[in-house]
Amino acid sequence: MAKPAIPPGLHLLDRNEQPQSGSPSPRPSCGPADVQWSTLKPVTIRGAQICPRDRYPEATKPVCHFVGGVLSPLLANVLLHYSFDAWIHQWRTRHARGQSVVIRYADDAIVGAQYESDTQRVLDALRERLAKFGLALNEDKTRLIEFGRFAAQRRAQAGLRRPETFNFLGCTHYGGMTRSGKFMVKRKTQATRMARKLQELRAEPRRRWHAKVPEQHAWLSQVVRGHYRYYGVIFNARALSQVYRLVKRMWLKALQRRSQKSKMNWKQFDRVQSVFPLPRPMIHQAWHGAAG
């Protein structure tokens, strides 16, 4: 069966424009609440056309616009699947000399190749491919690095420092060894993400100074528990413990500043912790999942 042709364009609506007089405004019988259908003057963006004209023949130019919904990243995924995923699978099958691996999440991607020549070729080809869709790589975040089992050995022989690391989805990935001497990609919380999170936590308790202690505890527990769930990967226990200690200190300072006559100290704060303890760091990733 032949694959359907890719539609020519995605038409997005300018919310500030008004419908043309006498023009019908068709609406589908069912669909997500964050999509509104109209026949307003469209702005054409290269991608996938989501409103086929054969379904709404009464519309002059069927278009859609988004009202703060979750459809925008979904459409971006559709576009990147055609412009990136399908293309790079074909490229590495036809042109790569050695093995390669590709990981993409939303608009972040990692491309690994066995040979350095393949990495440079795929980078140049990817720039040309994205340019056809009006897209471009973020040059500040795009790098070519040496990474893998033999990177440390090769760099040591060349008199260079240890291999570089890279950030992906909020974690810093670096090469390491297990106790049995096998190479393994390890992860830890990205330093900038941790600093940003702690800065947000410092600002939020100021708005909750006069909230009751059980309410503060419930909010802080929810925050740190979510942090542990996301960053609770193997070899990241030190960063989780650091977050736990800093959050405890922030909570103590917030309780001390509730009143000028406050006499809250660490001893009294430990009594509060005995009744309202913060969740302790926990690794949620199974070892066999990390080894795979």
C-alpha positions in Angstrom: 0.0 0.0 0.0 1.4 3.4 -1.0 2.0 5.9 1.8 -0.3 8.9 1.7 1.3 12.1 0.5 2.2 14.7 3.1 -0.3 17.6 3.0 1.2 20.9 1.9 0.8 23.2 4.9 -0.7 23.9 8.3 -3.0 26.9 8.5 -3.1 28.8 11.8 -5.6 31.4 12.6 -4.9 34.9 13.8 -7.2 35.3 16.9 -7.4 39.1 16.5 -9.2 38.9 13.1 -12.9 38.7 12.7 -14.9 36.3 10.5 -15.8 37.5 7.1 -19.5 38.6 6.7 -21.7 35.9 5.1 -19.0 33.2 5.5 -20.1 30.0 7.3 -18.1 28.8 10.3 -18.2 25.0 10.2 -17.4 23.1 13.4 -16.8 19.4 13.7 -19.3 17.4 15.7 -16.6 16.3 18.1 -13.1 17.3 18.9 -10.8 18.7 21.6 -12.1 21.7 23.4 -8.9 23.8 22.7 -9.5 23.8 18.9 -11.8 26.3 17.4 -12.7 26.2 13.7 -13.3 29.2 11.5 -12.9 30.5 8.0 -10.7 33.5 8.9 -7.7 34.6 6.9 -5.0 32.0 7.5 -1.3 32.2 8.1 0.4 29.3 6.3 3.1 27.4 8.0 4.9 24.5 6.4 3.9 21.3 8.0 0.8 19.1 8.1 -2.6 20.4 7.1 -5.0 19.3 9.9 -8.3 20.5 8.4 -9.0 18.7 5.1 -11.1 20.7 2.7 -13.0 17.7 1.4 -14.6 17.3 4.9 -15.7 20.9 5.0 -16.5 22.0 1.4 -18.7 24.8 2.6 -15.7 26.6 4.1 -13.7 28.9 1.9 -10.4 28.3 3.7 -10.8 25.9 6.6 -8.2 26.7 9.2 -7.8 26.3 12.9 -6.3 28.1 15.8 -5.3 27.1 19.3 -6.5 28.6 22.6 -3.9 27.7 25.2 -4.3 24.0 24.6 -2.0 21.0 24.5 -2.4 20.5 20.7 0.6 22.7 19.8 3.3 20.3 21.0 1.4 17.4 19.4 1.5 19.1 16.0 5.2 19.9 16.5 5.7 16.2 17.1 3.9 15.3 13.9 6.1 17.8 12.0 9.3 16.5 13.5 8.4 12.9 12.9 8.3 13.7 9.2 11.1 16.2 9.0 13.5 14.4 11.5 12.6 10.9 12.6 11.7 9.3 9.3 14.5 11.1 7.5 17.3 10.3 9.9 16.2 6.6 10.0 16.5 6.5 6.2 19.9 8.4 6.3 21.6 6.1 8.8 20.4 3.1 6.9 21.7 4.3 3.5 24.7 6.5 4.4 26.2 5.7 7.8 29.4 3.6 7.8 29.0 2.2 11.3 26.4 1.8 14.0 24.3 4.8 15.1 21.6 5.6 17.7 19.0 8.4 17.7 17.0 9.5 20.7 14.5 12.3 20.4 12.1 13.8 23.0 10.0 16.7 21.8 12.5 19.1 20.2 15.6 17.7 22.0 17.6 15.0 20.3 20.8 13.0 20.6 22.5 11.4 17.7 25.3 9.0 18.4 27.6 7.4 15.7 30.4 4.9 15.8 32.7 7.0 13.5 33.5 10.6 13.8 33.1 11.1 10.0 29.4 10.0 10.3 28.7 12.6 13.0 29.9 15.5 10.8 28.1 14.2 7.7 24.8 13.8 9.5 25.1 17.2 11.2 25.6 18.9 7.8 22.8 16.9 6.2 20.5 17.6 9.2 21.0 21.4 8.8 20.0 21.1 5.1 17.0 18.9 5.9 15.6 21.3 8.6 16.1 24.3 6.4 13.6 22.9 4.0 10.9 23.2 6.7 12.0 26.7 7.9 13.7 25.1 10.9 17.2 25.4 12.3 19.3 23.9 15.0 20.1 25.8 18.1 23.8 26.3 17.6 24.3 27.2 21.3 23.2 23.7 22.3 24.5 21.7 19.3 27.9 20.1 19.9 30.1 17.3 18.6 31.7 15.4 21.5 33.6 12.2 21.9 31.7 9.9 24.2 31.6 6.2 24.9 33.5 3.2 26.1 36.9 4.2 24.6 36.6 8.0 24.9 38.4 8.3 28.2 41.3 6.0 27.0 41.7 7.9 23.7 41.7 11.3 25.4 44.2 10.1 28.0 46.6 8.9 25.3 46.2 12.3 23.5 47.0 14.1 26.8 43.5 15.6 27.1 41.2 15.8 30.0 38.3 13.4 30.8 35.5 13.1 28.2 32.9 15.8 27.9 29.4 15.5 29.2 26.1 16.5 27.7 22.8 17.6 29.1 19.5 16.0 28.1 16.1 16.3 29.7 17.4 18.0 32.8 20.1 15.5 33.5 23.9 15.6 32.9 25.0 12.4 31.2 28.6 11.3 31.7 30.6 8.1 31.2 31.5 5.9 34.1 32.3 2.3 35.2 30.4 -0.2 37.2 32.0 -2.1 40.0 32.6 -5.0 37.6 34.5 -2.7 35.3 31.9 -2.3 32.6 31.2 1.0 30.9 27.9 2.7 31.8 26.2 6.0 31.0 25.5 7.7 34.4 23.2 10.6 35.1 23.0 13.3 37.6 20.8 16.4 38.1 21.8 19.2 35.7 23.4 22.0 37.8 21.4 24.8 36.1 18.1 23.0 36.6 18.8 22.4 40.3 19.8 26.1 40.8 16.6 27.2 39.0 14.5 24.9 41.1 16.0 26.0 44.3 15.6 29.7 43.3 11.9 29.0 42.8 11.6 27.3 46.1 13.2 30.2 47.9 10.7 32.6 46.4 7.6 30.5 47.0 7.8 30.1 50.8 7.7 33.9 51.2 4.2 33.8 49.8 3.3 31.0 52.3 4.9 32.4 55.5 1.6 32.8 57.2 0.1 29.6 56.0 -0.5 26.9 58.6 2.4 24.4 59.1 0.4 21.4 57.8 -0.4 23.3 54.6 3.3 24.2 54.2 4.3 20.7 54.8 1.8 19.3 52.3 3.0 21.7 49.6 6.8 21.0 50.2 6.2 17.3 50.4 4.5 17.4 47.0 7.3 19.4 45.5 10.2 17.2 46.8 8.3 14.0 46.0 7.9 15.1 42.4 11.6 16.0 42.2 12.5 12.6 43.5 10.2 10.9 41.0 11.9 12.6 38.1 15.5 12.7 39.2 15.5 9.5 41.3 17.9 7.7 39.0 20.8 5.5 39.9 24.1 7.4 40.8 22.1 10.6 41.6 21.6 10.0 45.3 24.1 12.8 46.2 22.1 15.5 44.3 18.8 14.3 45.8 20.3 14.4 49.3 21.5 18.0 48.6 18.0 19.0 47.6 16.6 17.5 50.7 19.0 19.3 53.0 18.5 22.7 51.3 14.7 22.4 51.3 14.8 21.7 55.1 16.9 24.8 55.6 14.6 26.9 53.5 11.6 25.7 55.5 13.3 26.5 58.8 14.1 30.1 57.6 10.6 30.6 56.4 9.3 29.5 59.9 11.8 31.8 61.6 10.6 34.8 59.5 6.9 34.4 60.3 7.3 36.7 63.3 9.9 39.0 64.7 9.5 37.2 68.0 10.0 33.8 66.5 12.4 31.6 68.5 12.5 28.7 66.1 15.8 27.0 66.0 17.0 23.6 64.8 16.0 21.8 68.0 12.4 23.1 67.8 12.4 22.5 64.0 13.3 18.8 64.6 10.2 18.6 66.8 8.2 19.9 63.9 9.9 17.4 61.6 8.9 14.6 63.9 5.3 15.4 63.3 5.5 16.7 59.7 8.6 15.0 58.2 9.6 15.8 54.6 10.0 12.8 52.3 13.5 11.5 52.2 15.4 11.0 49.0 14.5 7.8 47.1 15.8 6.1 44.0 12.9 5.1 41.8 14.9 3.6 38.9 15.4 -0.1 38.9 19.0 -1.3 38.4 18.1 -3.6 35.5 16.5 -0.6 33.8 19.6 1.4 34.1 21.8 -1.4 33.0 19.7 -1.8 29.8 
